[in-house]
């Protein structure tokens, strides 16, 4: 499935804004991204397995924080990173 990557994570994907993910759940897709792009999952998920506060993930245009969300090969996933700072 297609996974849209936000620009703050391009350093992990070699500048690619869209990558391929695999899995039956959102968590499995993030694991597949981690195997392709080491370190990327930690930028999205904290030490206790929750989505970091500045990250949003949309599964077929619906925002979710549930990493057990079911996905299929035709699911579109968009990862969004909020901007912060001053």
MIBAZA-49579 format. One record per atom (N, C-alpha, C): residue number from 0; residue in one letter; chain; atom name; x, y negated, z. Coordinates in nm, 4 decimals, padded with zeros to 6 digits. Each point is the difference from the previous one (the first is absolute). Example, Ala and Ser with C-alpha at 12.3 -4.5 7.8 and 13.67 -1.06 7.14 Angstrom:
<nodes>
0, A, A, N, 01.3190, 00.5690, 00.7800
0, A, A, CA, -00.0890, -00.1190, 00.0000
0, A, A, C, 00.0900, -00.1200, 00.0000
1, S, A, N, -00.0350, -00.1050, -00.0720
1, S, A, CA, 00.0820, -00.1190, 00.0060
1, S, A, C, -00.0770, -00.1090, 00.0730
</nodes>
This chain:
<nodes>
0, X, A, N, 00.0830, 00.1177, 00.0000
0, X, A, CA, -00.0830, -00.1177, 00.0000
0, X, A, C, 00.0875, -00.1240, 00.0000
1, X, A, N, -00.0560, -00.1096, -00.0437
1, X, A, CA, 00.0731, -00.1265, -00.0056
1, X, A, C, -00.0062, -00.0701, 00.1352
2, X, A, N, 00.1158, -00.0494, 00.0429
2, X, A, CA, 00.0098, -00.0746, 00.1253
2, X, A, C, 00.0649, -00.1345, -00.0306
3, X, A, N, -00.0740, -00.1083, 00.0242
3, X, A, CA, 00.0534, -00.1349, -00.0204
3, X, A, C, 00.0802, -00.0402, 00.1231
4, X, A, N, 00.1210, -00.0477, -00.0233
4, X, A, CA, 00.0945, -00.0338, 00.1061
4, X, A, C, 00.0124, -00.1522, 00.0103
5, X, A, N, -00.0026, -00.0556, 00.1218
5, X, A, CA, 00.0166, -00.1455, 00.0139
5, X, A, C, 00.1464, -00.0407, -00.0181
6, X, A, N, 00.0214, -00.1223, -00.0426
6, X, A, CA, 00.1365, -00.0463, -00.0282
6, X, A, C, 00.0962, 00.0124, 00.1180
7, X, A, N, -00.0418, -00.0154, 00.1274
7, X, A, CA, 00.0976, 00.0183, 00.1081
7, X, A, C, 00.0585, 00.1415, 00.0081
8, X, A, N, -00.0620, 00.0962, -00.0673
8, X, A, CA, 00.0502, 00.1379, 00.0026
8, X, A, C, 00.0700, 00.0403, -00.1296
9, X, A, N, 00.0148, -00.0939, -00.0930
9, X, A, CA, 00.0669, 00.0310, -00.1266
9, X, A, C, 00.1429, 00.0490, 00.0205
10, X, A, N, 00.0648, -00.0436, 00.1064
10, X, A, CA, 00.1385, 00.0432, 00.0226
10, X, A, C, 00.0081, 00.1512, 00.0207
11, X, A, N, -00.1095, 00.0614, 00.0422
11, X, A, CA, -00.0028, 00.1456, 00.0179
11, X, A, C, -00.0294, 00.0725, -00.1310
12, X, A, N, -00.0758, -00.0647, -00.0884
12, X, A, CA, -00.0444, 00.0657, -00.1231
12, X, A, C, 00.0824, -00.0395, -00.1219
13, X, A, N, 00.1111, -00.0662, 00.0215
13, X, A, CA, 00.0813, -00.0438, -00.1123
13, X, A, C, -00.0680, -00.1060, -00.0839
14, X, A, N, -00.0845, -00.0814, 00.0637
14, X, A, CA, -00.0678, -00.1078, -00.0704
14, X, A, C, -00.1311, 00.0388, -00.0647
15, X, A, N, -00.0401, 00.1242, 00.0155
15, X, A, CA, -00.1248, 00.0455, -00.0636
15, X, A, C, -00.1218, -00.0442, 00.0805
16, X, A, N, -00.0987, -00.0560, -00.0686
16, X, A, CA, -00.1228, -00.0456, 00.0658
16, X, A, C, -00.1059, 00.1091, 00.0063
17, X, A, N, 00.0209, 00.1069, -00.0742
17, X, A, CA, -00.0938, 00.1127, 00.0015
17, X, A, C, 00.0788, 00.1296, -00.0071
18, X, A, N, -00.0374, 00.0946, 00.0861
18, X, A, CA, 00.0679, 00.1291, 00.0054
18, X, A, C, -00.1048, 00.1105, 00.0034
19, X, A, N, 00.0451, 00.1234, -00.0133
19, X, A, CA, -00.0886, 00.1161, 00.0072
19, X, A, C, 00.0075, 00.0612, 00.1390
20, X, A, N, -00.1157, 00.0292, 00.0569
20, X, A, CA, -00.0068, 00.0684, 00.1283
20, X, A, C, -00.0751, 00.1306, -00.0150
21, X, A, N, 00.0223, 00.0908, 00.0955
21, X, A, CA, -00.0686, 00.1293, -00.0021
21, X, A, C, -00.0515, 00.0311, 00.1392
22, X, A, N, -00.1118, 00.0703, 00.0062
22, X, A, CA, -00.0543, 00.0422, 00.1281
22, X, A, C, -00.1511, 00.0000, -00.0012
23, X, A, N, -00.0569, 00.0619, 00.1034
23, X, A, CA, -00.1459, 00.0071, 00.0131
23, X, A, C, -00.0546, -00.0992, 00.1014
24, X, A, N, 00.0911, -00.0616, 00.0769
24, X, A, CA, -00.0385, -00.1043, 00.0952
24, X, A, C, 00.0937, -00.1184, -00.0181
25, X, A, N, -00.0421, -00.1134, 00.0525
25, X, A, CA, 00.0847, -00.1186, -00.0076
25, X, A, C, 00.1338, 00.0246, 00.0685
26, X, A, N, -00.0017, 00.0674, 00.1138
26, X, A, CA, 00.1244, 00.0313, 00.0709
26, X, A, C, 00.0936, 00.0842, -00.0859
27, X, A, N, -00.0548, 00.0990, -00.0689
27, X, A, CA, 00.0818, 00.0854, -00.0868
27, X, A, C, 00.0593, -00.0799, -00.1157
28, X, A, N, -00.0767, -00.0944, -00.0531
28, X, A, CA, 00.0517, -00.0853, -00.1074
28, X, A, C, 00.1170, -00.0840, 00.0521
29, X, A, N, -00.0150, -00.0559, 00.1195
29, X, A, CA, 00.1097, -00.0789, 00.0578
29, X, A, C, 00.1221, 00.0871, 00.0254
30, X, A, N, -00.0223, 00.1254, 00.0392
30, X, A, CA, 00.1120, 00.0939, 00.0160
30, X, A, C, 00.0691, 00.0248, -00.1336
31, X, A, N, -00.0796, 00.0113, -00.1076
31, X, A, CA, 00.0603, 00.0229, -00.1318
31, X, A, C, 00.0807, -00.1218, -00.0447
32, X, A, N, -00.0480, -00.1192, 00.0356
32, X, A, CA, 00.0775, -00.1205, -00.0317
32, X, A, C, 00.1305, -00.0005, 00.0779
33, X, A, N, -00.0061, 00.0424, 00.1264
33, X, A, CA, 00.1206, 00.0055, 00.0833
33, X, A, C, 00.1029, 00.0950, -00.0597
34, X, A, N, -00.0449, 00.1119, -00.0562
34, X, A, CA, 00.0956, 00.0952, -00.0583
34, X, A, C, 00.0656, -00.0566, -00.1260
35, X, A, N, -00.0716, -00.0861, -00.0714
35, X, A, CA, 00.0555, -00.0633, -00.1199
35, X, A, C, 00.0818, -00.1250, 00.0321
36, X, A, N, -00.0454, -00.0734, 00.1026
36, X, A, CA, 00.0584, -00.1303, 00.0335
36, X, A, C, 00.0262, -00.0053, 00.1511
37, X, A, N, 00.1076, 00.0625, 00.0458
37, X, A, CA, 00.0274, 00.0097, 00.1440
37, X, A, C, -00.0049, -00.1354, 00.0715
38, X, A, N, -00.0720, -00.0018, 00.1122
38, X, A, CA, -00.0124, -00.1196, 00.0815
38, X, A, C, -00.1264, -00.0795, -00.0230
39, X, A, N, -00.0700, 00.0251, -00.1105
39, X, A, CA, -00.1172, -00.0811, -00.0338
39, X, A, C, -00.1156, 00.0221, 00.0978
40, X, A, N, -00.0183, 00.1228, 00.0473
40, X, A, CA, -00.1128, 00.0297, 00.0893
40, X, A, C, 00.0120, -00.0770, 00.1309
41, X, A, N, 00.1203, -00.0083, 00.0542
41, X, A, CA, 00.0206, -00.0703, 00.1268
41, X, A, C, -00.0343, -00.1478, -00.0109
42, X, A, N, 00.0106, -00.0572, -00.1180
42, X, A, CA, -00.0379, -00.1405, -00.0197
42, X, A, C, -00.1509, -00.0193, 00.0055
43, X, A, N, -00.0753, 00.1098, -00.0197
43, X, A, CA, -00.1462, -00.0077, 00.0006
43, X, A, C, -00.0629, 00.0573, 00.1265
44, X, A, N, 00.0628, 00.1033, 00.0563
44, X, A, CA, -00.0558, 00.0748, 00.1126
44, X, A, C, 00.0935, -00.0137, 00.1198
45, X, A, N, -00.0568, -00.0261, 00.1190
45, X, A, CA, 00.0844, -00.0188, 00.1186
45, X, A, C, 00.0421, 00.1330, 00.0625
46, X, A, N, 00.0697, -00.0098, 00.1128
46, X, A, CA, 00.0581, 00.1173, 00.0658
46, X, A, C, -00.1041, 00.0987, 00.0515
47, X, A, N, -00.1218, -00.0467, 00.0226
47, X, A, CA, -00.1036, 00.0912, 00.0501
47, X, A, C, -00.1018, 00.0372, -00.1084
48, X, A, N, 00.0351, -00.0275, -00.1245
48, X, A, CA, -00.0809, 00.0457, -00.1122
48, X, A, C, -00.1159, -00.0888, -00.0397
49, X, A, N, 00.0023, -00.1257, 00.0412
49, X, A, CA, -00.1060, -00.0939, -00.0377
49, X, A, C, 00.0500, -00.0973, -00.1058
50, X, A, N, -00.0932, -00.0451, -00.0815
50, X, A, CA, 00.0316, -00.1001, -00.1013
50, X, A, C, 00.0473, -00.1276, 00.0694
51, X, A, N, 00.1098, -00.0551, -00.0470
51, X, A, CA, 00.0531, -00.1234, 00.0603
51, X, A, C, -00.1001, -00.1148, -00.0214
52, X, A, N, -00.0062, -00.0947, 00.0952
52, X, A, CA, -00.1008, -00.1070, -00.0059
52, X, A, C, 00.0042, -00.0850, -00.1272
53, X, A, N, 00.1161, -00.0160, -00.0606
53, X, A, CA, 00.0120, -00.0852, -00.1185
53, X, A, C, -00.0249, 00.0757, -00.1307
54, X, A, N, -00.0341, 00.1279, 00.0092
54, X, A, CA, -00.0231, 00.0803, -00.1202
54, X, A, C, -00.1490, 00.0290, -00.0170
55, X, A, N, -00.0446, 00.0028, -00.1238
55, X, A, CA, -00.1358, 00.0418, -00.0342
55, X, A, C, 00.0116, 00.1022, -00.1117
56, X, A, N, -00.0831, 00.1023, 00.0069
56, X, A, CA, -00.0023, 00.0999, -00.1062
56, X, A, C, -00.1429, 00.0114, -00.0510
57, X, A, N, -00.0140, -00.0126, -00.1317
57, X, A, CA, -00.1298, 00.0120, -00.0652
57, X, A, C, -00.0024, 00.1302, -00.0785
58, X, A, N, -00.1023, 00.0790, 00.0235
58, X, A, CA, -00.0211, 00.1251, -00.0721
58, X, A, C, -00.1237, -00.0212, -00.0864
59, X, A, N, 00.0201, -00.0018, -00.1313
59, X, A, CA, -00.1090, -00.0314, -00.0930
59, X, A, C, -00.0743, -00.1263, 00.0436
60, X, A, N, 00.0753, -00.1049, 00.0290
60, X, A, CA, -00.0490, -00.1340, 00.0322
60, X, A, C, -00.0655, -00.0129, 00.1372
61, X, A, N, 00.0087, 00.1039, 00.0839
61, X, A, CA, -00.0543, -00.0055, 00.1357
61, X, A, C, 00.1164, -00.0012, 00.0986
62, X, A, N, 00.0052, -00.1036, 00.0838
62, X, A, CA, 00.1074, -00.0113, 00.0987
62, X, A, C, -00.0192, 00.1058, 00.1086
63, X, A, N, 00.1075, 00.0704, 00.0333
63, X, A, CA, -00.0073, 00.1024, 00.1036
63, X, A, C, 00.1256, -00.0007, 00.0861
64, X, A, N, -00.0176, 00.0399, 00.1246
64, X, A, CA, 00.1134, 00.0235, 00.0890
64, X, A, C, 00.0068, 00.1471, 00.0366
65, X, A, N, -00.0938, 00.0781, -00.0521
65, X, A, CA, -00.0086, 00.1431, 00.0296
65, X, A, C, 00.0939, 00.0769, -00.0920
66, X, A, N, 00.1098, 00.0478, 00.0552
66, X, A, CA, 00.0983, 00.0718, -00.0809
66, X, A, C, -00.0484, 00.1383, -00.0411
67, X, A, N, -00.1125, 00.0454, 00.0561
67, X, A, CA, -00.0587, 00.1279, -00.0394
67, X, A, C, -00.0999, -00.0149, -00.1141
68, X, A, N, -00.0108, -00.1198, -00.0564
68, X, A, CA, -00.0889, -00.0240, -00.1134
68, X, A, C, 00.0348, 00.0956, -00.1133
69, X, A, N, -00.1016, 00.0686, -00.0522
69, X, A, CA, 00.0192, 00.0945, -00.1103
69, X, A, C, 00.0233, -00.0763, -00.1298
70, X, A, N, 00.0894, 00.0525, -00.0827
70, X, A, CA, 00.0294, -00.0584, -00.1306
70, X, A, C, 00.0047, 00.1112, -00.1046
71, X, A, N, -00.0128, -00.0394, -00.1259
71, X, A, CA, 00.0089, 00.0945, -00.1117
71, X, A, C, 00.1003, -00.0539, -00.1017
72, X, A, N, 00.0221, 00.0759, -00.1038
72, X, A, CA, 00.0962, -00.0406, -00.1034
72, X, A, C, -00.0410, -00.1294, -00.0700
73, X, A, N, -00.1295, -00.0341, 00.0017
73, X, A, CA, -00.0467, -00.1212, -00.0673
73, X, A, C, -00.0141, -00.1191, 00.0943
74, X, A, N, 00.0289, 00.0197, 00.1277
74, X, A, CA, -00.0075, -00.1086, 00.0984
74, X, A, C, 00.1050, -00.1061, -00.0313
75, X, A, N, -00.0387, -00.1259, 00.0169
75, X, A, CA, 00.0946, -00.1117, -00.0126
75, X, A, C, 00.0278, -00.0530, 00.1398
76, X, A, N, 00.1267, -00.0118, 00.0340
76, X, A, CA, 00.0403, -00.0498, 00.1308
76, X, A, C, 00.0781, -00.1291, -00.0194
77, X, A, N, -00.0394, -00.1024, 00.0749
77, X, A, CA, 00.0698, -00.1284, -00.0023
77, X, A, C, 00.0498, -00.0289, 00.1402
78, X, A, N, 00.1294, -00.0175, 00.0129
78, X, A, CA, 00.0607, -00.0361, 00.1277
78, X, A, C, 00.0265, -00.1499, -00.0044
79, X, A, N, -00.0462, -00.0698, 00.1026
79, X, A, CA, 00.0132, -00.1453, 00.0054
79, X, A, C, 00.0735, -00.0377, 00.1277
80, X, A, N, 00.0978, -00.0873, -00.0125
80, X, A, CA, 00.0742, -00.0497, 00.1161
80, X, A, C, -00.0360, -00.1466, 00.0217
81, X, A, N, -00.0482, -00.0312, 00.1202
81, X, A, CA, -00.0327, -00.1385, 00.0329
81, X, A, C, 00.1289, -00.0795, 00.0170
82, X, A, N, -00.0041, -00.1245, -00.0369
82, X, A, CA, 00.1146, -00.0880, 00.0183
82, X, A, C, -00.0068, -00.0611, 00.1386
83, X, A, N, 00.1145, -00.0140, 00.0624
83, X, A, CA, 00.0041, -00.0628, 00.1318
83, X, A, C, 00.1249, -00.0855, 00.0102
84, X, A, N, 00.0059, -00.0767, 00.1025
84, X, A, CA, 00.1158, -00.0856, 00.0194
84, X, A, C, -00.0419, -00.1453, 00.0109
85, X, A, N, 00.0980, -00.0866, -00.0037
85, X, A, CA, -00.0355, -00.1399, 00.0170
85, X, A, C, 00.0762, -00.0890, -00.0916
</nodes>
